[in-house]
Each structure stands twice: as structure tokens, then as C-alpha cells.
Amino acid sequence: MVNRGRIEIMAHILGLCMKPQVKTRIMYNANITFRQFEIYATLLKSQDLLAHEANRYEATERGLQFISAFTQLQNAIDGSDSRILPANRLLEARQRLKTSSLDP
């Protein structure tokens, strides 16, 4: 297993936060400690990539642009042709996730 870099961890956190998430879910799915989460959350919030409201964290528009750019770069390095979603498509996907979570 290869160690992840800071940028990869930040992209993973933002990817998890396409819809609002609680801290524990992010920590568990990103496989990071509480201390690591606090460091990354502070950094992402200071760069306006992550928003925090009512005990939930959500990627901002700028955060979605970061995810898109990271995915493009990762695909270019890996040489894969997997689908790359631009930031506006990520916003649309997030809206669909929000509305589907509101439906019973």
C-alpha cells in the first residue's frame, strides 16, 4: 500500500463532502485521526474549499473545482481515460444528492 500525500487526503475529504457529512463519517471514510481531521479541516476552510455549518462539512464551489482539477491531473498521470467531471457537473451532482436525501 502506498502512502497518500496531503493533496490526495484533501481531495478525498472534499470528495466525501459533496453532500454534507458529519466529522466522524469523514474521519472513518478518509481513514484519518481526529487530529489529522482538525488540521485538514482548518486548512481546507482557510482556503474556502470546505464549509462547516451545523456540525456538518460540505465542499464549496471552489472545493468542487479542486476535486475536478485533482481528478484531471490524476488521470493525466495515470494515463487513464476515466470520466472527468468539470466543477459545474459536480455542482449538479451535489444538488441531485441533496434532493434525493430529502425524499423519503
C-alpha positions in Angstrom: 0.0 0.0 0.0 1.3 3.4 -1.0 1.1 6.3 1.5 -1.2 9.1 0.4 0.1 12.7 0.1 -1.5 15.8 1.6 -3.2 16.7 -1.6 -4.7 13.2 -2.0 -6.1 13.3 1.5 -7.6 16.8 0.9 -9.2 15.6 -2.3 -10.6 12.6 -0.6 -12.1 14.7 2.2 -13.6 17.1 -0.3 -14.9 14.2 -2.3 -16.7 12.8 0.7 -18.2 16.2 1.4 -20.0 16.6 -1.9 -23.1 16.4 0.3 -23.0 17.5 4.0 -21.2 15.0 6.3 -20.5 14.8 10.0 -17.0 14.7 11.2 -16.9 11.1 12.3 -18.1 9.8 8.9 -15.4 11.8 7.1 -12.7 10.6 9.5 -13.8 7.0 9.1 -14.1 7.0 5.3 -10.9 9.0 4.8 -9.1 6.8 7.3 -7.6 9.7 9.3 -7.4 10.5 13.0 -9.2 13.3 14.8 -6.0 15.3 15.0 -5.4 14.9 11.2 -9.0 15.8 10.5 -8.7 19.0 12.5 -5.5 20.0 10.6 -7.0 19.3 7.2 -10.4 20.9 8.0 -8.7 24.1 9.2 -6.6 24.2 6.1 -9.5 23.5 3.7 -11.7 26.0 5.4 -9.0 28.7 5.3 -8.7 28.2 1.6 -12.5 28.4 1.1 -12.6 24.8 -0.1 -14.7 23.4 2.8 -17.7 24.9 4.6 -18.8 24.0 8.2 -22.4 24.5 9.3 -24.5 22.8 12.0 -21.9 20.1 12.7 -21.7 19.2 9.0 -19.0 19.8 6.5 -19.6 20.4 2.8 -17.3 21.1 -0.2 -17.7 24.7 -1.5 -17.9 25.5 -5.2 -14.2 26.2 -5.0 -13.7 22.8 -3.3 -15.6 21.1 -6.2 -13.2 22.9 -8.7 -10.3 21.5 -6.7 -11.8 17.9 -6.9 -12.2 18.3 -10.7 -8.7 19.7 -11.2 -7.2 16.9 -9.0 -9.1 14.2 -10.9 -7.9 15.6 -14.2 -4.3 15.7 -13.0 -4.5 12.2 -11.5 -6.0 10.8 -14.7 -3.2 12.5 -16.8 -0.6 11.0 -14.6 -2.2 7.5 -14.5 -2.9 7.7 -18.3 -6.5 6.6 -17.7 -9.4 7.8 -19.7 -11.9 7.7 -16.9 -14.7 10.2 -17.0 -13.7 13.7 -15.7 -16.5 15.8 -14.3 -16.0 19.6 -14.5 -16.9 21.6 -11.5 -20.3 22.6 -12.8 -21.2 18.9 -13.3 -20.1 18.2 -9.7 -22.4 21.0 -8.5 -25.3 19.4 -10.4 -24.4 16.0 -8.9 -24.3 17.5 -5.4 -27.8 19.1 -5.9 -29.2 15.7 -7.0 -27.7 14.1 -3.9 -29.2 16.7 -1.7 -32.7 16.4 -3.2 -32.6 12.6 -3.2 -31.6 12.6 0.5 -34.6 14.7 1.3 -37.0 12.3 -0.4 -38.4 9.6 1.9 
